[in-house]
Amino acid sequence: QASCCPSGPFSLSSMAAMSTGSEYLRLAAAAAAGMAAGFLLASGRGTTWLKRPKRGEQPLLERLTPESLQHRQWMQRMEAFIFDIDGVIHVAGTPVPGAPEALAALEKAGKRVMFMTNNATVTPESVVERFRSFGAVARPEQVMTSAIAAAAFLNSRRLEGQLVYVIGMDSLVDELSSRAGVRAFGASEDGGKTKEDAFREFKLAMVPPPEEVAAVVVGADYLFNYYKLARAANYLRQNPNCLFVATNPDPRVSLGDHAIVPAAGSLLQAVATACGREPTIVCGKPSRGLALQLLESEGFTAASTCMVGDRTDTDIEFGRSVGMETLFVESGSMTLEEVRVVDEASQPRFVAASIATLAELLKPP
């Protein structure tokens, strides 16, 4: 399995140019009980961490605290912030409390702000419009999506004019067609088809035939069905040269109030199981290649850039892969209990209830 973005004749700057564009542990808990359980809740210096470090090590899961002088100094050192969107800026279209104000405070303080989403159903323009609906400000050139990364990969393989089958929304078809010049098909046109359609059509002859399909791209698809699964699996199984491209590996996204819905990673696993192949490439986070391209194209320095997200396996790993600072927020799809049990090498440098804490760190003490 490859990592996007590969070396090739493209960069994130060129891609951007193509676009007009709870506190989880309560402080009310007894400090003695917290210490006995191995969690330091507060100290006289304002430092808060949620797992006792070993001697000589930095504390794991350290909570960003406005009262901490060290954390305020850390904020002053940070020059850029890269934010995931779903579960960090908003949850199913409802803004995370304090998120618009935090973004505005960072911009006012002169911090560079970028957004990197694994949601392949959106475009930079639609993200900006969604932000505007709840009072947050962004520009299309600040937004990078996994659909753009997938298009860049296809473009690097010089597939212009070739057929590409898409499991995803029509917005993904549009991005692939406009940015990579491929003839993308599928998506909503197969949304109403059934198992009976698959049995009837595929038993005779697939149209177009598998040998003419250069790639299958899998992203989030709200019209996913048996027909699409069967069609994608047949193209990949019958044509060994057909590229198997995934926009992102996220298994689920949060709807708030503990509800979740499947994301692209769930559909990806279904296709991989059906065709008996692993993806040629998974674009979007946590791709190290993509992270390196982003740092280079934007002129960011890893040590002074913080990746902010709600998942360790995509957002935090994306930042850690190139040495960025990392911040996990509890406003999205992954809980703090889940973060604690992941491998220590995959844990974030800091945790916070939400990005509202960043605005608090910028206020005068």
C-alpha positions, 0 to 999 in steps of 0.5 A: 500500500502506497502513501499519498502524495508520491513523488511526481510533478505536482505539489499542494501549492499547485493543487491550491492554485487550481481551486479558487482555491470537557474537559473530560476528567472533571476537576471536581474529582478528588485529587487523591483519587486521581493520583492513585489512578495515575492521573495528575489533574492539576498542579500549582504551576497550572500543568495538567496531564492525564497520564503520569509520565515516567521519570525523565519523560514528557507527560503523555496526554498533557492537557492544554491549560490557559493557566500554564505559563509553559503552554502560553509560551508554547502558543507563542512559538507556534506559527501555524495550525492545520485543522481537521474539520469534521469533529473539530470545527463543526459536527454535522454542520453544527459549530463546535462551541468557540470554534469560530472565535478561536479561528478568528483569534489565531488569525488576529494573532498572526498565526497561519491557518490551514484546513485538511479534511479527509471528507471527499464529498466537499470542495474548498468552496463548499467548506468556505460556504459552510463555515460562513453559515456559522460565522467562521471565516476561511478562504478556498486556498486554505482548504485541502481535501482528500479528493484533491489529493486523489486527483493529484495522484491520478494526475501524476499517473498521467491518466488524462482521458482514461476511464475511472469508476467512482464510489463516492458523491458527484463532487468527487467525480467533479474534482477528479474530472476537472483536476486530473482530466479523467473520464470519471463515472459511477457515483449517483448514476449507480445510486438507484441500481439493485442486486438484480441489475448487477446479476443481469448486467455483469453476467453478460458483459460489463460496460465499459469492460474491465480492461478499459477502466484505469482506476477505481476510486473509493470515497464516502458515498451516501448512496452506496449499494450492492451494485456499486460494490459488485461493479468496483470489485469486478473491475479490480478483480478482472483487471490487475492493472486497474489502480485501487485508489482510496481517498481516506481510511476514516471508518466513521464520523460523529453526528454528535450525542455519541451517534456515528455514521460510516465513512469512506474507510468502511466502504473501502474495507468492503471493496477490498474484501470483495475484490481480494486486493489491498488499495494501491494508495490511500490518499489524505491523512495520515499520509506522510508524503502528503504532510511533507508536501503540505509543509513544503508548499506552504513554507511551514516548519514542522516544529512550529506547526500544530496538527489539530484533530479528533482522531489519532489514526488519521489526524494525529498520525499525520502530524507526528509522521513529520514531527509536527506538534499535535493536539487531540480535541474531544469534540469529535468521533474519538473518545479520550478513553480510546486515545489512552489505549492506543500505542504511545507512539500514536498519542498526541502531544496535547489534548483539549476539550475543543479548539476554544482552548487555543483562543484562551491561550492567546488572551492576556493572563 
